[in-house]
Amino acid sequence: MRIPPFFNRKGYQRFFAGMMLGIILGWVFFLIQYGLTVEHYVSTIKNQASHIADLKEQIAQWKDTYEKSNEENEKQLRVQKIKVYVTNNDTLRLPQLKVYEISESVQDQLENLLGEDIESVDKTRMLLYKAIENKGYEVDGESYKVIVTYLFLFTTLEVHIKIIPEG
């Protein structure tokens, strides 16, 4: 069996030359398109990386400013409410009106602390204990003594007291 000689025919030579030229042109077109696409993506990635770096820097600056602001605000926190709780109310068996009047009297004694810095109130905590405990509270002719069992200090000053009848 004999292979026909295609190299002698001009039609086949043009066909194979066209195929080779098409392959070469296609390959060049592919390389150019691929290069342009990769270049576009590389520039996009670089832009995004620089944008991300800028955003990280901004976040660090905001975070630093936020932390400084929080520290300053914590230093400047003020007492906004005063609450007085009676811890031995159920064992004392006093009328609720007397317990209320005593707790209101303690709260009235602490009213001057509203709007004060928490830090300055914390420094005078022992003075608060003594001021509350050393005062005698009189309701309906009966005198009572108050002992501070717990003092919680934040924007709300919580004072837990124990009422003890005198005499």
Backbone as a ProteinNet text record, in pm:
[ID]
protein_1_A
[PRIMARY]
MRIPPFFNRKGYQRFFAGMMLGIILGWVFFLIQYGLTVEHYVSTIKNQASHIADLKEQIAQWKDTYEKSNEENEKQLRVQKIKVYVTNNDTLRLPQLKVYEISESVQDQLENLLGEDIESVDKTRMLLYKAIENKGYEVDGESYKVIVTYLFLFTTLEVHIKIIPEG
[TERTIARY]
83.2	0	89.2	48.7	131.9	61.6	140.4	85.4	92.9	-18.4	-15.4	75.2	145.7	237.8	161.7	133.5	56.5	143.9	274.5	361.6	371.4	329.4	334.8	212.3	103.7	-18.6	-20.6	-50.1	-50.9	-167.6	-279.7	-396.6	-367.9	-303.7	-269.6	-161	-66.8	39.5	-18.2	-114.1	-178.4	-258.4	-325.6	-405.9	-316.5	-207.3	-117.9	-47.1	-12.1	50.2	-50.1	-176	-281.8	-305.2	-302.4	-318.3	-204.1	-83.1	31.9	26.3	-5.9	-18.1	-131.2	-242.7	-354.8	-315.7	-242.1	-196.6	-104	-11.7	84	11.2	-77.6	-153.5	-244.8	-306.6	-391.4	-310.9	-191.6	-106.3	-59.8	-24.6	15.1	-102.9	-222.1	-342.1	-369	-357	-377.4	-276.6	-150.6	-47.8	-74.3	-113.8	-142	-261.3	-370.7	-490.1	-461.5	-388.5	-354.4	-265.5	-169.5	-82.1	-158.5	-251.6	-332.5	-421.6	-480.1	-566.3	-486.4	-371.9	-287.8	-239.6	-201.9	-157.8	-270.2	-392.1	-507.9	-529.5	-525.3	-546.6	-434.2	-311.7	-198.3	-214.7	-253.1	-271.5	-390.3	-496.4	-610.7	-569.4	-493.1	-447.7	-357.2	-269.1	-181.9	-263.5	-362.3	-449.2	-525	-578.9	-652.7	-561.5	-439.2	-344.6	-309.7	-288.5	-258.4	-380.5	-499.7	-623.3	-642.2	-616.1	-627.1	-526.8	-405.1	-304.1	-349.2	-405.9	-457.3	-570.1	-660.8	-772.5	-724.9	-624.3	-569.6	-506.2	-438.5	-378.2	-487.1	-594.6	-706.2	-769.6	-786.9	-845.7	-757	-626.6	-534.5	-544.5	-554.2	-567.4	-699.5	-809.1	-940	-940.5	-879.7	-874.9	-795.3	-682.2	-600.4	-678.1	-742.5	-822.4	-937.5	-1001.1	-1114.2	-1070.1	-955.4	-906	-867.6	-803.6	-769.5	-896.2	-994.3	-1121	-1189.5	-1187.3	-1247.4	-1175.4	-1042.2	-966.8	-1000.8	-1011.8	-1048.1	-1189.4	-1281.2	-1418.5	-1428.7	-1349.6	-1351.6	-1301.9	-1204	-1154.2	-1258.3	-1342	-1439.2	-1579.8	-1595.6	-1728.4	-1781.2	-1907.2	-1969	-2081.1	-2109	-2218.7	-2348.8	-2437.7	-2562.4	-2684.1	-2677.3	-2789.5	-2736.2	-2821.9	-2789.7	-2904.4	-2871.7	-2972.9	-2931.8	-3029.3	-3004.3	-3088.7	-3023.4	-3092	-3076.2	-3183.4	-3179.1	-3164.2	-3057.8	-3028.8	-3101.4	-3131.5	-3196.5	-3342.7	-3409.4	-3548.4	-3641.3	-3622.6	-3712.3	-3687.8	-3567.2	-3540.8	-3569.2	-3576.1	-3595.7	-3741.2	-3832.1	-3977	-4020.4	-3972.7	-4016.1	-4120.2	-4208.6	-4302.1	-4226.5	-4280.3	-4214.7	-4195.6	-4285.7	-4275.1	-4150.2	-4120.1	-4000.5	-3873.2	-3874.3	-3758.3	-3739.3	-3848.8	-3841.5	-3787.9	-3835.5	-3789.5	-3641.3	-3595.1	-3452.7	-3368.7	-3411.6	-3334.3	-3337.3	-3448.6	-3455.7	-3366.3	-3358.6	-3271.1	-3124.4	-3085.9	-2950.3	-2927.2	-3025.4	-3011.8	-3001.5	-3079.1	-3070.2	-2933.4	-2874.8	-2742.5	-2636.2	-2661.3	-2564.5	-2593.7	-2697.8	-2738.2	-2628.1	-2541.1	-2437	-2332.2	-2336.1	-2241.1	-2283.3	-2406.9	-2452.9	-2370.5	-2321.1	-2241.3	-2093.7	-2054.4	-1912.9	-1839	-1707.6	-1625.1	-1623.6	-1628.9	-1624.9	-1491.4	-1386.6	-1253.7	-1245.3	-1300.9	-1295.7	-1387.4	-1500.7	-1589.9	-1522.8	-1448.8	-1378.6	-1270.6	-1205	-1102.1	-1160.5	-1285.9	-1348.9	-1448.4	-1427.4	-1519.6	-1529.6	-1417	-1418.5	-1490.9	-1477	-1549.3	-1699.9	-1739.8	-1882.3	-1932.6	-1854.8	-1892.6	-1916.1	-1820.3	-1827.7	-1941.9	-1962.9	-2070.4	-2207.1	-2225.4	-2354.1	-2371.7	-2267.4	-2278.5	-2284.5	-2222	-2217.8	-2341.3	-2422.6	-2543.5	-2654.2	-2727.6	-2843.7	-2967.5	-3049.6	-3170.6	-3290.9	-3377	-3492.4	-3619.5	-3705.2	-3832.5	-3940.4	-4043.4	-4156.4	-4109.6	-4011.6	-3965	-3870.5	-3845	-3751.7	-3623.4	-3509.9	-3382.6	-3323.1	-3257.7	-3197.9	-3055.2	-2975	-2837.7	-2825.9	-2741.8	-2725.8	-2580.6	-2561	-2427.7	-2422.2	-2318.6	-2301.1	-2236	-2306.7	-2251.5	-2180.5	-2224.7	-2166.8	-2187.6	-2085.6	-2093.9	-2039.5	-2125	-2084.5	-2082.3	-1968.6	-1949.3	-1923	-2015.9	-1997.1	-2085.9	-2145.6	-2232.8	-2353.7	-2387	-2489.5	-2420.1	-2441.3	-2384.1	-2485.2	-2450.9	-2539.1	-2484.8	-2570.1	-2532.4	-2624.8	-2567.3	-2644.4	-2625.1	-2735.6	-2726.3	-2800	-2761.2	-2825.7	-2877.1	-3006	-3068.4	-3068	-3019.3	-3016.4	-3089.3	-3192	-3261.7	-3171	-3175.1	-3096.9	-3185.8	-3129.4	-3196.8	-3302.1
-115.2	0	123.4	215.5	330.9	455.7	545.4	671.2	771.4	839.5	934.6	1054.2	1100.2	1214	1346.5	1393.7	1518.9	1641.7	1623.9	1741.1	1795.9	1720	1769.4	1851.3	1833.8	1906.3	2040.8	2146.3	2281.9	2302.7	2241.3	2257.5	2207	2088.7	2034.3	2118.5	2166	2248.2	2376.9	2437.1	2557.8	2526.2	2410.6	2369.9	2352.8	2279.4	2256.7	2386.4	2469.8	2597.8	2687.3	2685.2	2762.8	2713.1	2578.4	2522.5	2567	2560.7	2599.7	2749.3	2828.8	2971.7	3000.8	2930.9	2946.4	2907.1	2796.6	2752.9	2857.2	2907.8	3007	3136.7	3183.2	3305	3284.8	3170.1	3138.8	3136.9	3076.7	3070	3210.8	3295.1	3432.9	3510	3492.9	3558.2	3513.2	3383.1	3329.5	3388.7	3395.6	3450.4	3597.4	3674	3816.2	3833	3760	3769.3	3722.9	3613.7	3561	3661.1	3719.5	3819.5	3941.6	3990	4105.7	4073.3	3955.1	3914.8	3902.9	3838.4	3823	3959.8	4046.9	4180.6	4257.2	4244.1	4308.7	4255.8	4124	4065	4100	4105.7	4142.5	4286.6	4376	4515.9	4528	4451.4	4451.9	4402.2	4295.7	4240.2	4339.6	4406.6	4506.6	4622.3	4669.3	4776.9	4734	4613.9	4564.1	4545	4498.9	4481.4	4616.1	4718	4850.1	4906.8	4883.4	4928.2	4857.6	4728.6	4651.2	4702.6	4733.1	4786.7	4921.5	5006.7	5135.4	5116.2	5025.1	4998.8	4942.2	4853.7	4801.2	4912.9	5004.6	5118.2	5206.4	5228.9	5307.9	5238	5107.5	5032	5041.9	5032.2	5044.1	5182.9	5286	5422	5438.8	5389	5398.3	5322	5204.9	5122.4	5193.2	5251.6	5323.9	5443.3	5518.9	5633.4	5588	5478.8	5425.6	5381.4	5313.6	5268.5	5387.3	5489.9	5608.8	5678.8	5686.3	5750	5672.5	5540.6	5459.4	5478.1	5485.1	5506.4	5641.6	5744.2	5876.1	5875.7	5806.6	5800	5723.2	5617.2	5542.5	5628.2	5712.5	5801.6	5906.3	5940.5	6046.3	5993.8	5865.4	5813.3	5876.2	5897.8	5966.1	5880.2	5903.1	5833.4	5893.5	5807.3	5856	5818.2	5706.2	5660.9	5611.2	5617.1	5560.6	5469.1	5344.7	5247.1	5191.3	5181.7	5127.8	5002	4892.8	4765.7	4724.9	4673.5	4624.3	4472.9	4420.1	4276.8	4192	4247.5	4167.2	4205.3	4238.1	4281.9	4172	4047.5	3939.3	3893.7	3901.3	3859.1	3971.4	4094.6	4209.5	4224.3	4192.2	4201.4	4342.8	4438.3	4576.8	4605.9	4697.9	4737	4794.5	4771.2	4815.1	4967.2	5039.7	5184.5	5229.3	5165.1	5200.7	5165.5	5048.6	5007.8	5105.7	5145.9	5241.2	5376.2	5423.6	5553.1	5550.4	5440.1	5429.2	5425.3	5345	5337.3	5471.2	5542.7	5675	5774.8	5762.1	5850	5826.3	5699	5666.4	5720.6	5704.7	5753.7	5906	5974.7	6120.7	6165.8	6086.4	6119.7	6108.8	6020.5	5998.3	6080.3	6163.1	6238.4	6331.8	6379.4	6471.5	6402.4	6267.7	6194.1	6187.6	6224.3	6221.1	6318.2	6269.1	6351	6355.7	6291.1	6287.9	6182.5	6202.1	6102.4	5974.1	5862.4	5733.9	5716.3	5766.8	5753.4	5827.1	5948.8	6024.9	5963.2	5907.7	5840.5	5714.1	5645.7	5525.2	5557.7	5670.7	5710	5739.6	5783	5817.1	5710.3	5588.9	5479.7	5454.6	5452.8	5427.3	5539.2	5661.4	5773.5	5754.3	5699.6	5670	5566.8	5460.9	5358	5421.3	5498.4	5558.1	5657.9	5738.1	5837.5	5770.8	5660.3	5591.1	5518.2	5453.2	5371	5453.8	5569.6	5648.2	5733.7	5748	5829.2	5742	5800.4	5730.8	5766.2	5667.2	5688.2	5669.1	5768.4	5762.9	5765.1	5665.8	5654.9	5624.1	5708.3	5692.4	5677.1	5753	5750.5	5635.7	5548.3	5437.8	5468.1	5436.2	5463.8	5334.3	5347.5	5232.4	5267	5163.4	5177.4	5100.4	5147.2	5085	5041	4918.9	4867.4	4840.5	4891.4	4869.6	4733.2	4643.8	4510.3	4501	4580.8	4572	4705.2	4749.7	4873.5	4845.7	4861.5	4840.8	4976.2	5006.7	5139.9	5132.2	5185	5208.3	5326.8	5333.9	5447.4	5445.8	5329	5316.9	5277.8	5356.8	5327.2	5242.5	5117.5	5026.7	5009.2	5035.5	5021.9	4917.8	4810	4707	4728	4748.4	4778.9	4674.9	4672.9	4587	4680.3	4671	4758.9	4685.9	4755.5	4698.3	4793.5	4745.2	4835	4864.3	4988	5025.8	5020.7	4975.1	4976.9	4879.3
0	0	0	-80.3	-103.1	-52.5	12.9	63.6	-49.9	-78.4	-189.5	-158.4	-253.4	-232.7	-231.2	-109.9	-97	-114.7	-100.6	-108.3	-249.5	-346.6	-483.7	-519.3	-452.4	-484.8	-413.7	-484	-429.1	-332.4	-352.1	-265.1	-124.4	-118.1	14.9	82	2.5	59.7	118.4	46.7	99.5	224.6	223.8	340	462.6	450.1	565.4	606.7	507.1	540.1	613.2	569.7	636.9	777.8	795.3	929.4	1020.1	971	1052	1084.5	984.2	1007.7	1105.6	1094.8	1187.6	1329.8	1341.4	1473.7	1534.2	1453.4	1504.2	1541.7	1453.9	1484.6	1604.9	1615.8	1731.5	1860.8	1850.6	1968.8	2009.5	1913.4	1942.7	2000.6	1943.3	1995.3	2138.6	2162.5	2297.1	2395.3	2357	2446.5	2477.7	2375	2396.8	2489.7	2463.8	2547.9	2690.3	2703	2834.6	2909.4	2841.6	2901.9	2947.6	2862.4	2900.5	3020.9	3020.2	3132	3260.7	3253.7	3373	3420.4	3328	3365.3	3434.7	3381.3	3443.6	3585.8	3601.3	3733.4	3830.9	3781.9	3868.1	3916	3823.9	3865.5	3961.3	3937.1	4028.7	4166.7	4171.8	4300	4371.7	4298.7	4361.3	4416.6	4338.3	4386.6	4511.6	4507.9	4623.4	4743.8	4721.6	4832.3	4895.1	4811.5	4867.3	4938.9	4882.7	4946.6	5080.9	5085.2	5209.6	5312.7	5268.7	5361.1	5416.8	5330.1	5376.9	5477.3	5447.7	5538.5	5671.8	5667.3	5792.1	5874.1	5806.4	5876.6	5938	5863.1	5915.5	6034.9	6024.1	6135	6257.7	6238.9	6352.6	6415	6331	6383.9	6458.1	6399.6	6465.1	6596.5	6593.9	6714.6	6824	6786.4	6883.5	6939.7	6851.7	6895.5	6984.2	6945.8	7022.4	7161.3	7168.8	7298.8	7386.7	7328.9	7405.9	7454.7	7366.8	7403.7	7515.8	7508.2	7613.9	7746.3	7740.8	7863.8	7925.7	7840.9	7891.9	7948.6	7879.2	7928	8058.2	8072	8196.7	8311.9	8281.8	8385.8	8422.8	8328.3	8352.2	8377.9	8405.2	8434.3	8562.2	8564.6	8677.6	8734.4	8862.3	8929.3	8878	8828	8770.6	8854	8925.5	9008.2	9140.9	9240.9	9371.6	9409.7	9441.4	9483.5	9619	9706.9	9840.5	9855.9	9894.7	9915.9	10062.2	10120.7	10258.8	10252.1	10314.2	10301.4	10405.8	10522.2	10626.4	10644.2	10537.4	10543.1	10593.3	10550.4	10589.8	10733.8	10785	10923.6	11021.9	10977.6	11065.6	11108.8	11024.4	11048.5	11086.2	11013.8	11028.3	10921	10946.4	10841.7	10720.8	10604.5	10480.9	10477.9	10541.2	10542.5	10617.7	10730.6	10807.5	10728.5	10666.7	10586	10470.9	10408.8	10298.4	10345.8	10460.2	10511.6	10546.6	10604.1	10637.7	10510.2	10412.2	10287.3	10213.4	10218.7	10157	10230.3	10362.9	10439.7	10401.9	10384.7	10341.7	10201.7	10114.9	9977.6	9974.8	10058.3	10064.7	10113.9	10204	10255.1	10144.5	10046.6	9938.5	9812.5	9814.9	9695.6	9644.1	9733.1	9687.6	9601.7	9592.4	9509.2	9362.9	9333.3	9194	9110.1	8998.4	8908.1	8943.3	9050.2	9088.3	9006.5	8990.4	8923.4	9005.4	8937	9005.8	9077.5	9016.7	9076.4	9209.8	9216	9340.6	9446.3	9403.1	9497.8	9551.6	9464.9	9508.2	9611.5	9596	9691.8	9830.1	9832.5	9960.6	10005.3	9961.5	9993.7	10144.6	10212.3	10356.9	10431	10381.5	10440.4	10422.7	10307.1	10284.9	10384.7	10403.5	10500.6	10637.2	10681.6	10815.5	10826.4	10721.4	10725.5	10735.6	10665.2	10668.6	10801	10847.6	10968.1	11096	11100.2	11223.3	11245.8	11146.1	11161.5	11221.3	11313.4	11370	11290.9	11262.2	11183.1	11274.6	11279.4	11367.8	11284	11307	11236	11339.6	11348.6	11440.9	11585.2	11626.2	11763.8	11795.4	11705.2	11726.2	11649.6	11710.2	11643.8	11590.5	11477.5	11409.1	11369.8	11361.5	11315	11184	11098.5	10967	10952.5	10900.8	10870.1	10720.6	10656.5	10512.1	10493.9	10422.8	10398.9	10264.3	10170.1	10035.3	9965.6	9893.1	9817.2	9677.7	9578	9438.4	9370.6	9308.8	9252.6	9103.5	9027.4	8884.7	8852.2	8733.9	8705.8	8798.1	8850.7	8953.6	9082.6	9187.2	9318.6	9393.6	9417.1	9490.4	9631	9729.6	9869	9930.8	9980.6	10049.1	10199.1	10269.2	10411.5	10495	10620.2	10718.5	10828.6	10857.9	10958.3	11093.1	11197	11332	11425.9	11495.9	11590.8	11711.7	11758.5	11874.8	11997.9	12108.2	12237.9	12244.6
[MASK]
+++++++++++++++++++++++++++++++++++++++++++++++++++++++++++++++++++++++++++++++++++++++++++++++++++++++++++++++++++++++++++++++++++++++++++++++++++++++++++++++++++++++

